[in-house]
Amino acid sequence: MALKIVPIHSYKTLKMDEAVRQQYLKLMGVPVWQTRVPMPAVTEPEIPAPQTPASEIKAAPAVAKEKIPLDVVAPAEKNIGWDGLQAAIQSCQLCELHQGRKQALAGEGNPNADVLLIGEAPDEVDDQAGQVFAGEAGQLLDAMLKAIGLDRQQVYLLNLLKCQLPEGRKPHTSELLCCDDFLQQQISLLQPKVIYAMGEAANHLLLTQQPLAAMRRRAHSYNGIPVIVSLSPKQLLQNPADKRKAWQDLLQLKKMF
């Protein structure tokens, strides 16, 4: 699957009809006030600026990693460009996940986007559709983006893993390590202004075992790029009451573009 390159749009000039915005909020399951026009923004306390140096903020407890033979770690060839990286991902057989995939999913969206969204792994629906964040979870994510004036063509979407996981199984550390080099090269090529890390993808990206509840609404950074931690669409489908928390995170994201 070739990467989809779409025209660049100016986020700041994007305007949405209020009725359409409220429709997407309803799809998310976020209550909409009807007695005030325009729709009131959710009042949230300002996130205080970190009082410690950025280097200390990034210094989270490292996740214990398995000892992986050197010959199964993704090749460290750099500066291969989008085409070379896409080809390397499509042909990757570094871990057993390639045996159960229909295709490897590198990601999709605007390679020049300011906003990068990162999830954990494709599922069977994604694999069959040939699209990251497909199915019901993808529909919810689309509604979440629309609620803050964005769509898939204005952001870039990818997962830590490029091959689908067996249903209900968590990624093995060895599988994550095999895809790490791909992830690093993608972020290096994209150079986003902000990363929106969803679910347990945030733990791996930030090398921490902290629960998401402790990571949300705090300042994080990946190689100097601000990171907003939130819940994944699948988590929100399982726990609809948490959609209000995701809306808070989306408002924080909106302030950054």
KETINU-548394 format. One record per residue (C-alpha): x, y, z. Coordinates in nm, 4 decimals, m for minus. Layout:
PT	X	Y	Z;
...
This chain:
PT	0.0000	0.0000	0.0000;
PT	0.1508	0.3302	m0.1066;
PT	0.1525	0.6185	0.1370;
PT	m0.1243	0.8653	0.0646;
PT	0.0045	1.2156	0.0052;
PT	m0.2658	1.4823	0.0124;
PT	m0.2606	1.8591	m0.0309;
PT	m0.1571	2.0644	0.2699;
PT	m0.4347	2.2656	0.4329;
PT	m0.4084	2.5523	0.6776;
PT	m0.5529	2.4420	1.0079;
PT	m0.6025	2.7965	1.1285;
PT	m0.8263	2.8842	0.8351;
PT	m1.0459	2.5765	0.8766;
PT	m1.3968	2.6718	0.9905;
PT	m1.6781	2.4415	1.0852;
PT	m2.0484	2.5068	1.1066;
PT	m2.1494	2.4891	1.4730;
PT	m2.4308	2.2464	1.3980;
PT	m2.1824	2.0097	1.2317;
PT	m1.9436	2.0405	1.5260;
PT	m2.2227	1.9506	1.7691;
PT	m2.3137	1.6519	1.5515;
PT	m1.9601	1.5136	1.5808;
PT	m1.9585	1.5754	1.9557;
PT	m2.2788	1.3739	1.9823;
PT	m2.1147	1.0919	1.7815;
PT	m1.8338	1.0957	2.0367;
PT	m2.0857	1.0687	2.3169;
PT	m1.9890	1.4058	2.4651;
PT	m2.2947	1.5898	2.6084;
PT	m2.3771	1.9096	2.4194;
PT	m2.5360	2.2073	2.5961;
PT	m2.8382	2.3335	2.4052;
PT	m2.9194	2.6465	2.6064;
PT	m2.6233	2.8569	2.5012;
PT	m2.4989	2.9663	2.1584;
PT	m2.2308	2.9026	2.0587;
PT	m2.1653	2.5718	2.2294;
PT	m1.9666	2.6441	2.5476;
PT	m1.6179	2.5062	2.5637;
PT	m1.5443	2.2646	2.8405;
PT	m1.3912	2.4634	3.1229;
PT	m1.0749	2.2953	3.2320;
PT	m0.8015	2.4143	3.4651;
PT	m0.4924	2.5398	3.2906;
PT	m0.2103	2.2894	3.2850;
PT	0.0727	2.4438	3.4861;
PT	0.4046	2.4758	3.3137;
PT	0.6494	2.2123	3.4336;
PT	0.8680	2.3398	3.7150;
PT	1.1481	2.0991	3.6419;
PT	1.3888	2.0953	3.3475;
PT	1.2639	1.9206	3.0336;
PT	1.5362	1.6603	3.0712;
PT	1.3867	1.5530	3.4023;
PT	1.0329	1.5428	3.2629;
PT	1.1438	1.2929	3.0001;
PT	1.3300	1.0816	3.2500;
PT	1.0494	0.8339	3.3230;
PT	1.1096	0.4849	3.4601;
PT	1.2257	0.2688	3.1738;
PT	1.0235	m0.0316	3.0674;
PT	1.2086	m0.3541	3.1236;
PT	1.2911	m0.5018	2.7844;
PT	1.3631	m0.8553	2.6856;
PT	1.7059	m0.9516	2.5573;
PT	1.6591	m0.9628	2.1811;
PT	1.9113	m1.1215	1.9446;
PT	2.0771	m0.8554	1.7318;
PT	1.9692	m1.0198	1.4083;
PT	1.5977	m0.9587	1.4754;
PT	1.6146	m0.5865	1.5348;
PT	1.5028	m0.3678	1.2421;
PT	1.7916	m0.2483	1.0232;
PT	1.9223	0.0930	1.1253;
PT	1.9707	0.2289	0.7728;
PT	1.8797	0.5970	0.7805;
PT	1.7776	0.8600	0.5258;
PT	1.6080	0.6106	0.2968;
PT	1.3080	0.8383	0.2353;
PT	0.9387	0.7544	0.2300;
PT	0.9578	0.5098	m0.0603;
PT	1.2466	0.3157	0.0878;
PT	1.0867	0.3094	0.4314;
PT	0.7549	0.1927	0.2875;
PT	0.9283	m0.0896	0.1013;
PT	1.1184	m0.1949	0.4128;
PT	0.7975	m0.2076	0.6181;
PT	0.6084	m0.4009	0.3501;
PT	0.8790	m0.6650	0.3228;
PT	0.9600	m0.6895	0.6943;
PT	0.9712	m1.0434	0.8391;
PT	1.1626	m0.9696	1.1586;
PT	0.8998	m1.1198	1.3910;
PT	0.6290	m1.3850	1.3737;
PT	0.3518	m1.1300	1.3197;
PT	0.4262	m1.1203	0.9465;
PT	0.2920	m1.4763	0.9200;
PT	m0.0622	m1.3730	1.0106;
PT	m0.0913	m1.0455	0.8258;
PT	m0.2521	m0.9707	0.4922;
PT	m0.0351	m0.6620	0.4605;
PT	0.1889	m0.4360	0.6656;
PT	0.0330	m0.0970	0.7416;
PT	0.2870	0.1832	0.7551;
PT	0.0332	0.4582	0.8191;
PT	m0.1627	0.7179	0.6269;
PT	m0.2359	1.0863	0.6019;
PT	m0.0410	1.4007	0.5216;
PT	0.3376	1.3499	0.5468;
PT	0.3708	1.7250	0.6016;
PT	0.1183	1.7346	0.8875;
PT	0.1881	1.9140	1.2128;
PT	m0.0112	1.6559	1.4112;
PT	0.0930	1.2899	1.4431;
PT	m0.1420	1.0392	1.6063;
PT	0.0097	0.7122	1.7285;
PT	m0.1788	0.3987	1.8305;
PT	m0.0595	0.0574	1.9388;
PT	m0.1256	m0.1917	1.6570;
PT	m0.3592	m0.2693	1.3661;
PT	m0.6327	m0.5259	1.4227;
PT	m0.7937	m0.7721	1.1836;
PT	m1.0396	m0.5102	1.0577;
PT	m0.7522	m0.2751	0.9736;
PT	m0.5596	m0.5554	0.8048;
PT	m0.8542	m0.6528	0.5863;
PT	m0.9346	m0.2899	0.4999;
PT	m0.5730	m0.1973	0.4302;
PT	m0.6198	0.1115	0.6476;
PT	m0.5041	0.2112	0.9948;
PT	m0.7836	0.2905	1.2423;
PT	m1.0607	0.1341	1.0363;
PT	m1.3911	m0.0048	1.1582;
PT	m1.5872	0.1301	1.4551;
PT	m1.2760	0.2564	1.6323;
PT	m1.1773	0.4458	1.3196;
PT	m1.5213	0.6015	1.2878;
PT	m1.4954	0.7258	1.6448;
PT	m1.1471	0.8648	1.5812;
PT	m1.2757	1.0448	1.2717;
PT	m1.5532	1.2023	1.4808;
PT	m1.2991	1.3058	1.7452;
PT	m1.0838	1.4781	1.4837;
PT	m1.3830	1.6478	1.3223;
PT	m1.4860	1.7841	1.6622;
PT	m1.1683	1.9953	1.6730;
PT	m1.1706	2.0870	1.3054;
PT	m0.9403	1.8187	1.1633;
PT	m0.9655	1.5116	0.9430;
PT	m0.7407	1.2290	0.8270;
PT	m0.6088	1.4323	0.5367;
PT	m0.4666	1.6936	0.7729;
PT	m0.2892	1.4665	1.0210;
PT	m0.0745	1.1559	1.0009;
PT	m0.1888	0.8276	1.1580;
PT	0.0304	0.5306	1.2419;
PT	0.0742	0.2479	1.4906;
PT	0.3753	0.1257	1.6858;
PT	0.3366	m0.2144	1.5198;
PT	0.2795	m0.2432	1.1469;
PT	0.1201	m0.5915	1.1462;
PT	m0.2055	m0.6963	1.3062;
PT	m0.2045	m0.8547	1.6498;
PT	m0.4026	m1.1699	1.7281;
PT	m0.7332	m1.0715	1.8855;
PT	m0.7055	m0.9793	2.2517;
PT	m0.3270	m1.0207	2.2772;
PT	m0.0829	m0.7550	2.3949;
PT	0.2333	m0.6882	2.1924;
PT	0.5452	m0.8759	2.2965;
PT	0.8448	m0.6598	2.3790;
PT	1.0400	m0.8304	2.1006;
PT	0.7704	m0.7314	1.8480;
PT	0.7785	m0.3704	1.9606;
PT	1.1562	m0.3621	1.9340;
PT	1.1434	m0.4980	1.5802;
PT	0.9250	m0.2012	1.4783;
PT	1.1107	0.0597	1.6842;
PT	1.3482	0.1613	1.4068;
PT	1.0602	0.2059	1.1648;
PT	0.8828	0.4282	1.4187;
PT	1.1913	0.6404	1.4801;
PT	1.2496	0.6896	1.1081;
PT	0.8860	0.7815	1.0492;
PT	0.8907	1.0463	1.3219;
PT	1.2226	1.1765	1.1920;
PT	1.0804	1.2146	0.8406;
PT	0.7479	1.3609	0.9552;
PT	0.8919	1.6152	1.2004;
PT	0.5492	1.6843	1.3575;
PT	0.4891	1.9776	1.5895;
PT	0.2917	1.7620	1.8340;
PT	0.2354	1.3891	1.8933;
PT	m0.0988	1.2577	2.0201;
PT	m0.0160	0.9202	2.1774;
PT	m0.3163	0.6970	2.2410;
PT	m0.3505	0.4158	2.4903;
PT	m0.0539	0.1966	2.5694;
PT	0.1336	0.3403	2.2726;
PT	0.2128	0.6293	2.5061;
PT	0.3880	0.3957	2.7506;
PT	0.6209	0.2556	2.4867;
PT	0.6861	0.5907	2.3220;
PT	0.7748	0.7580	2.6527;
PT	0.9445	0.4516	2.8081;
PT	0.7290	0.4452	3.1182;
PT	0.5035	0.1991	3.2966;
PT	0.2864	0.4662	3.4557;
PT	m0.0905	0.4262	3.4135;
PT	m0.2542	0.6553	3.1618;
PT	m0.4456	0.8287	3.4393;
PT	m0.1153	0.9512	3.5810;
PT	0.0225	1.0506	3.2405;
PT	m0.2724	1.2484	3.1074;
PT	m0.2819	1.6272	3.1499;
PT	0.0927	1.6390	3.2091;
PT	0.3797	1.7722	2.9970;
PT	0.5688	1.5059	2.8004;
PT	0.8260	1.5188	2.5236;
PT	0.9742	1.2796	2.2665;
PT	1.3048	1.4013	2.1238;
PT	1.1926	1.7569	2.1847;
PT	0.8440	1.7085	2.0345;
PT	0.5524	1.7766	2.2760;
PT	0.3443	1.4666	2.3464;
PT	m0.0199	1.4626	2.4565;
PT	m0.1274	1.1365	2.6192;
PT	m0.4859	1.0186	2.5797;
PT	m0.7020	0.7092	2.5577;
PT	m0.7356	0.5022	2.2416;
PT	m1.0633	0.4814	2.0462;
PT	m1.0941	0.1146	2.1447;
PT	m1.0670	0.2046	2.5117;
PT	m1.3359	0.4677	2.4642;
PT	m1.5664	0.2151	2.2974;
PT	m1.5195	m0.0177	2.5943;
PT	m1.5692	0.2629	2.8480;
PT	m1.7913	0.5340	2.6940;
PT	m1.7835	0.7371	3.0155;
PT	m1.4174	0.8146	2.9419;
PT	m1.5068	1.0089	2.6271;
PT	m1.5250	1.3228	2.8392;
PT	m1.1584	1.2702	2.9313;
PT	m1.0669	1.2264	2.5655;
PT	m1.2480	1.5499	2.4856;
PT	m1.0321	1.7298	2.7421;
PT	m0.7212	1.5903	2.5724;
PT	m0.8482	1.6938	2.2299;
PT	m0.8979	2.0503	2.3519;
PT	m0.5388	2.0469	2.4708;
PT	m0.4310	1.9241	2.1255;
PT	m0.6342	2.1957	1.9518;
PT	m0.4397	2.4646	2.1385;
PT	m0.1197	2.3437	1.9746;
PT	m0.2005	2.3952	1.6060;
